[in-house]
Amino acid sequence: MVLGNLASLNAAAAVVLPSESFSAKLSMEATSKYKCTTMYGVPTMFYEYIREYELNPAAYDRSSLKKGIMAGALCPESLMTKLIHDWGMTDL
């Protein structure tokens, strides 16, 4: 949370808060609607983003995503590889 907010403030970026608590569905909907370029969270949240997308790929446009911040726990190599290669989040 701290890294996401500080990075946004430092870059003078818009911040999209899709809900009061974590919801992968609402996060993916907001990413599509607002063409978000960056997502952040712990590895479990990124797994949930992927799961939500895979449930209904036609419902979400993730083409704007290029960056991300992942912290709070170790990131498995398989997750990092998927986000970089399959999701195009090359600056993660």
Secondary structure, 3 states (H helix, E strand, C coil): CHHHHHHHHHHCCCCCCCCCCCCHHHHHHHHHHHCCCEEEECHHHHHHHHHHHHHCHHHCCCCCCCEEEECCCCCCHHHHHHHHHHCCCCEC
